[in-house]
Amino acid sequence: MRKAFERSLDSLGDVLEFVDVFAEQEALGGRTAFATRLVTEELFANFVRHNRGGRDRIEVDLGIEAGRLTLRLWDFEVEPFDLSNRGPVDVGKPLSERTAGGLGLHFIRSYFDELTYDYSDGTICVTATRRL
Amino acid sequence: MFDITPADDGRHILLKGRLDASQVESVRSVLGTVTASCTLDFSELEYISSLGLGVLLEAQKRLTDAGHGLVITNLNEHIADLFKLAGFDLIFEIK
């Protein structure tokens, strides 16, 4: 199922409801549903905060095929920005050295098995998959 | 739907619903008024994402520097997993 959302963090309530509908329709378990909500938000928020340019809408698609949940987001007419090439976060650092940067990507990598980034003709497409 | 409600004593704060990135400023605003150790009750919090965790981290750093800290109670199993993944179980007191 695919839907376009306004490019704004204020769309996140609607984005999460979209995931809820998908989770119910596919009878996803609690952990998978939570992970899908989280990873969808992290990717959507990343697009809103970091992609430069862009139409007023970001598209989100969720589907299941061959035992894998696939989440895909598109952002059109944007400059390239590959969120997937950042290094890992050291979550064992003491409080004084901790920052929140990179936690979203850390969660995406932890909850989903694969993350791919494509840029073509001004469109960013990020795909995350999780084995079910 | 998200709500954050400080108790009258200033030492307890109840968070309800889903703390997504669009709600972060309301949490930052409430936690910015906290000046001593304080308990955040997560019993009705369903969900939190990385930007929400970032606001908790900011508050914890500020309070710890002043000799105080946040205590977090009643995490659901998914949020407890998230805290472990983030290493937040090492930097917050969790009950």
gemmi code that builds the backbone of each chain (N, CA, C; Angstrom):
import gemmi

chains = {
    "A": [
        ("MET", (0.835, -1.182, 0.000), (0.000, 0.000, 0.000), (0.880, 1.246, 0.000)),
        ("ARG", (0.442, 2.222, -0.775), (1.297, 3.394, -0.987), (0.484, 4.672, -0.758)),
        ("LYS", (1.142, 5.656, -0.166), (0.433, 6.906, 0.119), (1.433, 8.057, 0.143)),
        ("ALA", (0.971, 9.232, -0.264), (1.808, 10.435, -0.223), (1.429, 11.281, 0.993)),
        ("PHE", (2.445, 11.852, 1.624), (2.232, 12.677, 2.827), (2.920, 14.024, 2.653)),
        ("GLU", (2.310, 15.039, 3.224), (2.913, 16.373, 3.177), (4.292, 16.349, 3.822)),
        ("ARG", (5.228, 17.097, 3.225), (6.606, 17.135, 3.720), (6.668, 17.969, 5.004)),
        ("SER", (6.354, 17.360, 6.117), (6.345, 18.068, 7.393), (6.373, 17.041, 8.523)),
        ("LEU", (7.057, 17.395, 9.613), (7.022, 16.490, 10.771), (5.604, 16.382, 11.320)),
        ("ASP", (4.781, 17.388, 11.051), (3.391, 17.323, 11.509), (2.594, 16.224, 10.803)),
        ("SER", (3.139, 15.664, 9.744), (2.466, 14.546, 9.062), (2.678, 13.223, 9.793)),
        ("LEU", (3.544, 13.218, 10.799), (3.936, 11.925, 11.377), (2.768, 11.168, 12.012)),
        ("GLY", (1.806, 11.886, 12.584), (0.635, 11.190, 13.129), (-0.069, 10.393, 12.039)),
        ("ASP", (-0.227, 11.014, 10.871), (-0.871, 10.322, 9.740), (0.009, 9.188, 9.216)),
        ("VAL", (1.302, 9.418, 9.189), (2.221, 8.367, 8.718), (2.118, 7.144, 9.633)),
        ("LEU", (2.094, 7.383, 10.943), (2.028, 6.258, 11.883), (0.670, 5.554, 11.797)),
        ("GLU", (-0.376, 6.312, 11.536), (-1.692, 5.666, 11.353), (-1.708, 4.804, 10.095)),
        ("PHE", (-1.032, 5.268, 9.061), (-0.894, 4.492, 7.824), (-0.194, 3.151, 8.138)),
        ("VAL", (0.842, 3.210, 8.944), (1.545, 1.977, 9.334), (0.619, 1.085, 10.162)),
        ("ASP", (-0.174, 1.702, 11.038), (-1.122, 0.922, 11.861), (-2.078, 0.119, 10.981)),
        ("VAL", (-2.598, 0.769, 9.941), (-3.544, 0.095, 9.041), (-2.863, -1.096, 8.374)),
        ("PHE", (-1.632, -0.864, 7.913), (-0.872, -1.940, 7.270), (-0.613, -3.080, 8.260)),
        ("ALA", (-0.211, -2.721, 9.476), (0.114, -3.739, 10.486), (-1.111, -4.584, 10.823)),
        ("GLU", (-2.257, -3.926, 10.891), (-3.481, -4.668, 11.200), (-3.882, -5.565, 10.023)),
        ("GLN", (-3.791, -4.996, 8.838), (-4.152, -5.740, 7.630), (-3.284, -6.985, 7.469)),
        ("GLU", (-2.003, -6.864, 7.797), (-1.064, -7.977, 7.618), (-0.874, -8.785, 8.897)),
        ("ALA", (-1.616, -8.444, 9.939), (-1.535, -9.142, 11.229), (-0.087, -9.250, 11.715)),
        ("LEU", (0.624, -8.124, 11.667), (2.011, -8.116, 12.130), (2.052, -8.268, 13.649)),
        ("GLY", (3.053, -8.964, 14.138), (3.230, -9.114, 15.579), (3.640, -7.792, 16.210)),
        ("GLY", (3.567, -7.736, 17.532), (3.829, -6.482, 18.238), (5.194, -5.898, 17.971)),
        ("ARG", (6.238, -6.751, 18.006), (7.600, -6.234, 17.801), (7.794, -5.746, 16.366)),
        ("THR", (7.248, -6.499, 15.414), (7.392, -6.093, 14.011), (6.610, -4.810, 13.755)),
        ("ALA", (5.421, -4.707, 14.331), (4.624, -3.488, 14.147), (5.355, -2.288, 14.745)),
        ("PHE", (5.911, -2.458, 15.940), (6.654, -1.356, 16.580), (7.854, -0.966, 15.721)),
        ("ALA", (8.597, -1.973, 15.260), (9.788, -1.714, 14.441), (9.418, -0.998, 13.148)),
        ("THR", (8.294, -1.382, 12.562), (7.889, -0.770, 11.293), (7.474, 0.682, 11.500)),
        ("ARG", (6.745, 0.937, 12.585), (6.399, 2.326, 12.932), (7.667, 3.163, 13.087)),
        ("LEU", (8.580, 2.617, 13.878), (9.792, 3.373, 14.207), (10.629, 3.659, 12.962)),
        ("VAL", (10.868, 2.646, 12.160), (11.742, 2.819, 10.994), (11.082, 3.724, 9.957)),
        ("THR", (9.765, 3.611, 9.814), (9.065, 4.509, 8.892), (9.220, 5.948, 9.360)),
        ("GLU", (9.020, 6.172, 10.658), (9.181, 7.550, 11.156), (10.605, 8.045, 10.978)),
        ("GLU", (11.580, 7.212, 11.320), (12.976, 7.659, 11.239), (13.331, 8.059, 9.809)),
        ("LEU", (12.903, 7.278, 8.842), (13.213, 7.604, 7.445), (12.453, 8.850, 6.989)),
        ("PHE", (11.181, 8.917, 7.332), (10.370, 10.074, 6.918), (10.946, 11.358, 7.537)),
        ("ALA", (11.232, 11.314, 8.827), (11.764, 12.501, 9.517), (13.123, 12.889, 8.936)),
        ("ASN", (13.911, 11.895, 8.585), (15.212, 12.176, 7.973), (15.037, 12.902, 6.640)),
        ("PHE", (14.090, 12.451, 5.843), (13.814, 13.120, 4.566), (13.408, 14.580, 4.813)),
        ("VAL", (12.500, 14.779, 5.742), (11.992, 16.134, 6.008), (13.122, 17.045, 6.490)),
        ("ARG", (13.970, 16.532, 7.349), (14.973, 17.371, 7.994), (16.220, 17.595, 7.137)),
        ("HIS", (16.561, 16.620, 6.303), (17.867, 16.702, 5.639), (17.833, 16.819, 4.121)),
        ("ASN", (16.786, 16.359, 3.464), (16.790, 16.449, 2.002), (16.581, 17.894, 1.575)),
        ("ARG", (17.326, 18.319, 0.587), (17.255, 19.706, 0.106), (16.455, 19.749, -1.198)),
        ("GLY", (15.560, 20.732, -1.267), (14.680, 20.816, -2.431), (13.453, 19.961, -2.167)),
        ("GLY", (12.902, 19.389, -3.197), (11.815, 18.439, -3.004), (10.439, 19.008, -3.248)),
        ("ARG", (9.556, 18.151, -3.745), (8.142, 18.516, -3.890), (7.522, 18.606, -2.501)),
        ("ASP", (6.251, 18.964, -2.467), (5.626, 19.132, -1.155), (5.168, 17.813, -0.547)),
        ("ARG", (5.385, 16.703, -1.279), (4.938, 15.412, -0.730), (6.034, 14.349, -0.817)),
        ("ILE", (6.024, 13.485, 0.191), (6.923, 12.328, 0.257), (6.042, 11.087, 0.184)),
        ("GLU", (6.444, 10.123, -0.625), (5.625, 8.916, -0.786), (6.201, 7.758, 0.019)),
        ("VAL", (5.282, 6.994, 0.602), (5.664, 5.850, 1.451), (4.922, 4.622, 0.959)),
        ("ASP", (5.637, 3.520, 0.840), (5.022, 2.265, 0.414), (5.423, 1.156, 1.375)),
        ("LEU", (4.458, 0.334, 1.753), (4.708, -0.830, 2.607), (4.145, -2.060, 1.927)),
        ("GLY", (4.895, -3.145, 1.951), (4.394, -4.368, 1.342), (5.102, -5.585, 1.905)),
        ("ILE", (4.529, -6.738, 1.656), (5.141, -7.997, 2.072), (5.209, -8.909, 0.866)),
        ("GLU", (6.411, -9.452, 0.659), (6.603, -10.361, -0.468), (7.687, -11.363, -0.089)),
        ("ALA", (7.424, -12.627, -0.375), (8.399, -13.708, -0.135), (8.967, -13.649, 1.275)),
        ("GLY", (8.087, -13.447, 2.242), (8.511, -13.487, 3.646), (9.311, -12.283, 4.094)),
        ("ARG", (9.273, -11.212, 3.349), (10.004, -9.997, 3.731), (9.071, -8.795, 3.715)),
        ("LEU", (9.199, -8.002, 4.739), (8.466, -6.738, 4.779), (9.355, -5.689, 4.095)),
        ("THR", (8.788, -4.985, 3.138), (9.556, -3.956, 2.434), (8.915, -2.592, 2.655)),
        ("LEU", (9.752, -1.660, 3.118), (9.344, -0.273, 3.324), (10.132, 0.577, 2.327)),
        ("ARG", (9.426, 1.411, 1.582), (10.128, 2.227, 0.581), (9.601, 3.664, 0.655)),
        ("LEU", (10.520, 4.612, 0.606), (10.127, 6.028, 0.589), (10.772, 6.704, -0.610)),
        ("TRP", (10.002, 7.598, -1.245), (10.520, 8.366, -2.379), (10.438, 9.853, -2.059)),
        ("ASP", (11.476, 10.561, -2.479), (11.468, 12.019, -2.390), (11.894, 12.547, -3.756)),
        ("PHE", (11.040, 13.363, -4.373), (11.240, 13.781, -5.755), (11.804, 15.201, -5.839)),
        ("GLU", (12.616, 15.418, -6.889), (13.200, 16.742, -7.177), (14.049, 17.234, -6.009)),
        ("VAL", (14.894, 16.345, -5.516), (15.778, 16.690, -4.385), (17.236, 16.511, -4.788)),
        ("GLU", (18.115, 17.113, -3.964), (19.552, 16.894, -4.136), (19.904, 15.553, -3.490)),
        ("PRO", (20.985, 14.911, -3.951), (21.356, 13.634, -3.335), (21.732, 13.795, -1.861)),
        ("PHE", (21.280, 12.873, -1.036), (21.685, 12.831, 0.378), (21.536, 11.386, 0.854)),
        ("ASP", (22.664, 10.728, 1.029), (22.634, 9.306, 1.389), (22.779, 9.148, 2.894)),
        ("LEU", (21.651, 8.879, 3.546), (21.697, 8.724, 5.007), (22.379, 7.424, 5.415)),
        ("SER", (22.490, 6.473, 4.484), (22.943, 5.130, 4.852), (24.458, 5.030, 4.987)),
        ("ASN", (25.203, 6.103, 4.619), (26.660, 5.959, 4.628), (27.312, 6.497, 5.902)),
        ("ARG", (26.506, 6.777, 6.926), (27.087, 7.241, 8.195), (27.612, 6.055, 8.993)),
        ("GLY", (28.620, 6.316, 9.800), (29.226, 5.258, 10.606), (28.335, 4.869, 11.773)),
        ("PRO", (28.730, 3.776, 12.460), (27.926, 3.321, 13.588), (28.013, 4.267, 14.790)),
        ("VAL", (27.023, 4.169, 15.658), (26.989, 4.959, 16.896), (27.565, 4.110, 18.023)),
        ("ASP", (28.394, 4.716, 18.866), (28.912, 4.013, 20.030), (27.941, 4.230, 21.190)),
        ("VAL", (27.095, 3.228, 21.426), (26.060, 3.388, 22.458), (26.600, 3.084, 23.862)),
        ("GLY", (27.893, 2.765, 23.943), (28.478, 2.478, 25.255), (29.222, 3.662, 25.851)),
        ("LYS", (29.208, 4.781, 25.158), (29.915, 5.955, 25.686), (29.251, 6.460, 26.963)),
        ("PRO", (30.043, 7.081, 27.837), (29.428, 7.673, 29.035), (28.525, 8.842, 28.665)),
        ("LEU", (27.647, 9.192, 29.588), (26.655, 10.242, 29.334), (27.300, 11.537, 28.818)),
        ("SER", (28.422, 11.913, 29.408), (29.039, 13.196, 29.036), (29.465, 13.228, 27.570)),
        ("GLU", (29.669, 12.050, 26.973), (30.133, 12.009, 25.583), (29.034, 11.623, 24.604)),
        ("ARG", (27.844, 11.359, 25.130), (26.765, 10.919, 24.235), (26.122, 12.094, 23.525)),
        ("THR", (25.743, 11.858, 22.265), (24.891, 12.791, 21.539), (23.787, 11.956, 20.901)),
        ("ALA", (22.721, 12.638, 20.495), (21.600, 11.901, 19.904), (21.829, 11.628, 18.416)),
        ("GLY", (22.848, 12.241, 17.835), (23.082, 12.090, 16.399), (23.315, 10.637, 16.010)),
        ("GLY", (22.681, 10.228, 14.939), (22.910, 8.879, 14.414), (22.050, 7.795, 15.021)),
        ("LEU", (21.284, 8.137, 16.064), (20.468, 7.098, 16.710), (19.386, 6.551, 15.770)),
        ("GLY", (18.801, 7.439, 14.963), (17.752, 6.986, 14.045), (18.269, 5.923, 13.093)),
        ("LEU", (19.436, 6.179, 12.507), (20.023, 5.197, 11.582), (20.401, 3.915, 12.326)),
        ("HIS", (20.873, 4.070, 13.551), (21.199, 2.910, 14.395), (19.955, 2.027, 14.586)),
        ("PHE", (18.823, 2.649, 14.831), (17.584, 1.869, 15.005), (17.163, 1.208, 13.692)),
        ("ILE", (17.279, 1.939, 12.599), (16.903, 1.355, 11.296), (17.736, 0.102, 11.044)),
        ("ARG", (19.041, 0.197, 11.271), (19.929, -0.949, 11.030), (19.673, -2.081, 12.016)),
        ("SER", (19.230, -1.735, 13.204), (18.997, -2.759, 14.228), (17.698, -3.518, 13.985)),
        ("TYR", (16.662, -2.824, 13.565), (15.352, -3.452, 13.435), (15.090, -4.025, 12.046)),
        ("PHE", (15.761, -3.486, 11.039), (15.568, -3.993, 9.681), (16.877, -4.625, 9.199)),
        ("ASP", (16.762, -5.544, 8.241), (17.926, -6.326, 7.828), (18.740, -5.660, 6.727)),
        ("GLU", (18.074, -4.906, 5.882), (18.784, -4.275, 4.761), (18.295, -2.858, 4.584)),
        ("LEU", (19.229, -1.991, 4.179), (18.871, -0.599, 3.881), (19.615, -0.208, 2.611)),
        ("THR", (18.871, 0.185, 1.581), (19.531, 0.594, 0.342), (19.073, 1.996, -0.056)),
        ("TYR", (20.000, 2.700, -0.677), (19.752, 4.079, -1.119), (19.967, 4.142, -2.620)),
        ("ASP", (19.013, 4.749, -3.332), (19.177, 4.969, -4.771), (18.865, 6.430, -5.061)),
        ("TYR", (19.656, 6.983, -5.991), (19.385, 8.354, -6.447), (19.425, 8.364, -7.958)),
        ("SER", (18.331, 8.805, -8.551), (18.267, 8.821, -10.007), (17.310, 9.914, -10.458)),
        ("ASP", (17.748, 10.712, -11.419), (16.905, 11.763, -12.007), (16.239, 12.641, -10.949)),
        ("GLY", (17.002, 12.984, -9.938), (16.484, 13.891, -8.918), (15.583, 13.236, -7.879)),
        ("THR", (15.508, 11.904, -7.907), (14.646, 11.215, -6.945), (15.476, 10.333, -6.012)),
        ("ILE", (15.257, 10.531, -4.718), (15.838, 9.622, -3.723), (14.814, 8.534, -3.441)),
        ("CYS", (15.284, 7.295, -3.474), (14.442, 6.164, -3.064), (15.226, 5.353, -2.046)),
        ("VAL", (14.685, 5.240, -0.851), (15.314, 4.435, 0.202), (14.429, 3.230, 0.476)),
        ("THR", (15.056, 2.071, 0.520), (14.321, 0.826, 0.753), (14.894, 0.123, 1.975)),
        ("ALA", (14.019, -0.249, 2.880), (14.424, -1.015, 4.055), (13.615, -2.309, 4.078)),
        ("THR", (14.271, -3.425, 4.356), (13.557, -4.702, 4.390), (13.841, -5.423, 5.702)),
        ("ARG", (12.829, -6.188, 6.105), (12.943, -6.965, 7.347), (12.380, -8.359, 7.095)),
        ("ARG", (13.158, -9.372, 7.455), (12.658, -10.742, 7.330), (11.552, -10.967, 8.351)),
        ("LEU", (10.508, -11.685, 7.930), (9.386, -11.966, 8.843), (9.477, -13.386, 9.378)),
    ],
    "B": [
        ("MET", (-1.649, 10.775, 18.978), (-2.051, 11.549, 20.155), (-0.980, 11.443, 21.227)),
        ("PHE", (-0.545, 12.596, 21.746), (0.486, 12.589, 22.777), (0.150, 13.651, 23.814)),
        ("ASP", (0.499, 13.331, 25.069), (0.272, 14.307, 26.125), (1.374, 14.156, 27.170)),
        ("ILE", (1.784, 15.288, 27.734), (2.777, 15.259, 28.809), (2.237, 16.101, 29.959)),
        ("THR", (2.165, 15.475, 31.151), (1.510, 16.128, 32.282), (2.410, 16.094, 33.513)),
        ("PRO", (2.956, 17.260, 33.895), (3.735, 17.302, 35.146), (2.802, 17.274, 36.347)),
        ("ALA", (3.172, 16.542, 37.392), (2.395, 16.557, 38.636), (2.693, 17.839, 39.398)),
        ("ASP", (1.826, 18.162, 40.349), (1.973, 19.418, 41.091), (3.290, 19.498, 41.866)),
        ("ASP", (3.796, 18.339, 42.288), (5.023, 18.353, 43.099), (6.278, 18.637, 42.269)),
        ("GLY", (6.146, 18.660, 40.945), (7.302, 18.939, 40.090), (8.289, 17.802, 39.996)),
        ("ARG", (7.986, 16.686, 40.653), (8.933, 15.560, 40.697), (8.475, 14.367, 39.870)),
        ("HIS", (7.274, 14.448, 39.312), (6.741, 13.345, 38.503), (6.118, 13.909, 37.229)),
        ("ILE", (6.387, 13.241, 36.131), (5.808, 13.668, 34.853), (5.260, 12.429, 34.156)),
        ("LEU", (4.004, 12.524, 33.737), (3.362, 11.397, 33.044), (3.346, 11.680, 31.544)),
        ("LEU", (3.817, 10.713, 30.775), (3.780, 10.834, 29.318), (2.788, 9.817, 28.778)),
        ("LYS", (1.939, 10.261, 27.844), (0.885, 9.383, 27.313), (0.901, 9.390, 25.791)),
        ("GLY", (0.682, 8.216, 25.206), (0.489, 8.149, 23.763), (1.764, 7.922, 22.990)),
        ("ARG", (1.895, 8.617, 21.870), (3.027, 8.408, 20.970), (3.886, 9.658, 20.894)),
        ("LEU", (5.134, 9.503, 21.314), (6.053, 10.638, 21.262), (6.825, 10.551, 19.945)),
        ("ASP", (6.242, 11.108, 18.889), (6.959, 11.134, 17.606), (7.694, 12.468, 17.475)),
        ("ALA", (8.397, 12.640, 16.371), (9.268, 13.811, 16.204), (8.490, 15.124, 16.231)),
        ("SER", (7.211, 15.090, 15.902), (6.433, 16.332, 15.890), (6.087, 16.806, 17.304)),
        ("GLN", (6.310, 15.980, 18.305), (5.941, 16.314, 19.692), (7.144, 16.714, 20.552)),
        ("VAL", (8.303, 16.720, 19.923), (9.531, 16.896, 20.690), (9.597, 18.253, 21.402)),
        ("GLU", (9.114, 19.303, 20.751), (9.229, 20.627, 21.380), (8.399, 20.737, 22.655)),
        ("SER", (7.244, 20.051, 22.680), (6.424, 20.111, 23.900), (7.142, 19.409, 25.053)),
        ("VAL", (7.853, 18.345, 24.754), (8.598, 17.638, 25.806), (9.791, 18.483, 26.251)),
        ("ARG", (10.466, 19.082, 25.274), (11.625, 19.921, 25.615), (11.182, 21.079, 26.516)),
        ("SER", (10.033, 21.623, 26.221), (9.524, 22.740, 26.995), (9.240, 22.328, 28.443)),
        ("VAL", (8.618, 21.184, 28.629), (8.306, 20.720, 29.992), (9.586, 20.330, 30.732)),
        ("LEU", (10.445, 19.566, 30.085), (11.665, 19.116, 30.770), (12.598, 20.294, 31.069)),
        ("GLY", (12.491, 21.347, 30.274), (13.324, 22.532, 30.517), (13.013, 23.211, 31.838)),
        ("THR", (11.844, 22.946, 32.395), (11.470, 23.557, 33.681), (11.922, 22.704, 34.869)),
        ("VAL", (12.413, 21.488, 34.584), (12.809, 20.575, 35.665), (14.197, 20.954, 36.159)),
        ("THR", (14.311, 21.155, 37.477), (15.599, 21.590, 38.028), (16.137, 20.643, 39.095)),
        ("ALA", (15.402, 19.562, 39.375), (15.874, 18.587, 40.369), (15.512, 17.192, 39.859)),
        ("SER", (15.946, 16.166, 40.578), (15.661, 14.802, 40.130), (14.159, 14.613, 39.966)),
        ("CYS", (13.791, 13.830, 38.974), (12.397, 13.762, 38.563), (12.121, 12.388, 37.961)),
        ("THR", (10.910, 11.894, 38.164), (10.509, 10.601, 37.603), (9.621, 10.815, 36.384)),
        ("LEU", (9.986, 10.156, 35.293), (9.136, 10.162, 34.098), (8.381, 8.842, 34.070)),
        ("ASP", (7.074, 8.923, 34.155), (6.239, 7.727, 34.166), (5.826, 7.396, 32.726)),
        ("PHE", (6.329, 6.261, 32.236), (6.058, 5.831, 30.855), (4.906, 4.824, 30.791)),
        ("SER", (4.142, 4.678, 31.874), (3.138, 3.604, 31.890), (2.106, 3.744, 30.783)),
        ("GLU", (1.884, 4.966, 30.304), (0.903, 5.160, 29.226), (1.559, 5.639, 27.932)),
        ("LEU", (2.884, 5.527, 27.891), (3.599, 5.894, 26.660), (3.715, 4.651, 25.777)),
        ("GLU", (3.177, 4.760, 24.571), (3.170, 3.603, 23.663), (4.419, 3.523, 22.802)),
        ("TYR", (5.003, 4.686, 22.527), (5.981, 4.746, 21.441), (6.856, 5.970, 21.600)),
        ("ILE", (8.121, 5.842, 21.203), (9.039, 6.986, 21.187), (10.046, 6.742, 20.067)),
        ("SER", (10.512, 7.809, 19.443), (11.498, 7.647, 18.365), (12.794, 8.359, 18.751)),
        ("SER", (13.759, 8.395, 17.839), (15.095, 8.870, 18.200), (15.103, 10.344, 18.616)),
        ("LEU", (14.275, 11.170, 18.001), (14.286, 12.589, 18.394), (13.728, 12.775, 19.798)),
        ("GLY", (12.757, 11.959, 20.174), (12.244, 11.987, 21.546), (13.313, 11.549, 22.533)),
        ("LEU", (14.050, 10.519, 22.176), (15.140, 10.069, 23.046), (16.208, 11.159, 23.174)),
        ("GLY", (16.415, 11.893, 22.088), (17.406, 12.968, 22.127), (17.057, 14.037, 23.141)),
        ("VAL", (15.781, 14.342, 23.267), (15.348, 15.347, 24.245), (15.569, 14.829, 25.677)),
        ("LEU", (15.309, 13.539, 25.883), (15.569, 12.959, 27.210), (17.071, 13.030, 27.536)),
        ("LEU", (17.880, 12.756, 26.510), (19.333, 12.799, 26.708), (19.803, 14.213, 27.087)),
        ("GLU", (19.282, 15.211, 26.397), (19.627, 16.616, 26.720), (19.313, 16.921, 28.178)),
        ("ALA", (18.106, 16.536, 28.601), (17.676, 16.836, 29.974), (18.537, 16.084, 30.978)),
        ("GLN", (18.851, 14.830, 30.667), (19.660, 14.038, 31.589), (21.056, 14.630, 31.759)),
        ("LYS", (21.627, 15.106, 30.683), (22.961, 15.723, 30.773), (22.919, 16.967, 31.657)),
        ("ARG", (21.936, 17.804, 31.410), (21.827, 19.052, 32.184), (21.617, 18.760, 33.663)),
        ("LEU", (20.709, 17.814, 33.962), (20.404, 17.517, 35.364), (21.577, 16.820, 36.054)),
        ("THR", (22.223, 15.913, 35.344), (23.352, 15.199, 35.941), (24.495, 16.159, 36.273)),
        ("ASP", (24.724, 17.110, 35.387), (25.763, 18.119, 35.650), (25.468, 18.907, 36.924)),
        ("ALA", (24.170, 18.994, 37.258), (23.764, 19.743, 38.458), (23.574, 18.811, 39.662)),
        ("GLY", (23.983, 17.539, 39.509), (23.885, 16.595, 40.629), (22.530, 15.933, 40.767)),
        ("HIS", (21.720, 15.978, 39.725), (20.392, 15.356, 39.754), (20.285, 14.325, 38.628)),
        ("GLY", (19.062, 13.921, 38.314), (18.906, 12.972, 37.212), (17.455, 12.576, 37.021)),
        ("LEU", (17.197, 11.970, 35.876), (15.853, 11.478, 35.574), (15.758, 10.002, 35.911)),
        ("VAL", (14.617, 9.614, 36.474), (14.305, 8.200, 36.700), (13.142, 7.869, 35.775)),
        ("ILE", (13.256, 6.767, 35.064), (12.206, 6.417, 34.117), (11.540, 5.123, 34.573)),
        ("THR", (10.211, 5.169, 34.665), (9.493, 4.014, 35.197), (8.472, 3.478, 34.194)),
        ("ASN", (8.172, 2.188, 34.365), (7.050, 1.543, 33.655), (7.166, 1.569, 32.131)),
        ("LEU", (8.347, 1.258, 31.628), (8.523, 1.189, 30.174), (7.826, -0.058, 29.641)),
        ("ASN", (7.156, 0.065, 28.495), (6.634, -1.161, 27.883), (7.795, -1.928, 27.249)),
        ("GLU", (7.546, -3.168, 26.848), (8.659, -4.026, 26.405), (9.361, -3.473, 25.170)),
        ("HIS", (8.625, -2.816, 24.286), (9.235, -2.301, 23.061), (10.127, -1.093, 23.354)),
        ("ILE", (9.650, -0.228, 24.224), (10.460, 0.939, 24.576), (11.669, 0.494, 25.410)),
        ("ALA", (11.484, -0.526, 26.251), (12.620, -1.052, 27.014), (13.687, -1.601, 26.054)),
        ("ASP", (13.264, -2.292, 25.000), (14.213, -2.795, 23.991), (14.961, -1.641, 23.330)),
        ("LEU", (14.195, -0.588, 23.020), (14.783, 0.577, 22.356), (15.842, 1.240, 23.265)),
        ("PHE", (15.533, 1.339, 24.548), (16.495, 1.917, 25.492), (17.784, 1.101, 25.516)),
        ("LYS", (17.645, -0.223, 25.491), (18.849, -1.071, 25.506), (19.646, -0.872, 24.217)),
        ("LEU", (18.937, -0.854, 23.092), (19.619, -0.658, 21.800), (20.382, 0.658, 21.766)),
        ("ALA", (19.810, 1.673, 22.392), (20.417, 3.003, 22.386), (21.473, 3.161, 23.478)),
        ("GLY", (21.597, 2.159, 24.352), (22.508, 2.281, 25.484), (21.957, 3.205, 26.562)),
        ("PHE", (20.682, 3.529, 26.476), (20.091, 4.441, 27.464), (19.858, 3.746, 28.800)),
        ("ASP", (19.866, 2.424, 28.795), (19.747, 1.708, 30.074), (20.997, 1.928, 30.925)),
        ("LEU", (22.083, 2.425, 30.304), (23.323, 2.677, 31.035), (23.398, 4.105, 31.573)),
        ("ILE", (22.580, 4.988, 31.033), (22.719, 6.405, 31.407), (21.482, 6.979, 32.107)),
        ("PHE", (20.439, 6.150, 32.223), (19.254, 6.552, 32.990), (19.009, 5.506, 34.074)),
        ("GLU", (18.448, 5.956, 35.180), (17.966, 4.999, 36.183), (16.588, 4.541, 35.716)),
        ("ILE", (16.430, 3.232, 35.580), (15.173, 2.694, 35.064), (14.549, 1.780, 36.110)),
        ("LYS", (13.272, 1.995, 36.384), (12.569, 1.173, 37.375), (11.320, 0.573, 36.770)),
    ],
}
model = gemmi.Model(1)
for chain_id, residues in chains.items():
    chain = gemmi.Chain(chain_id)
    for i, (resn, *xyz) in enumerate(residues, 1):
        res = gemmi.Residue()
        res.name, res.seqid = resn, gemmi.SeqId(i, " ")
        for name, pos in zip(("N", "CA", "C"), xyz):
            atom = gemmi.Atom()
            atom.name, atom.element = name, gemmi.Element(name[0])
            atom.pos, atom.b_iso = gemmi.Position(*pos), 0.0
            res.add_atom(atom)
        chain.add_residue(res)
    model.add_chain(chain)
structure = gemmi.Structure()
structure.add_model(model)
structure.setup_entities()
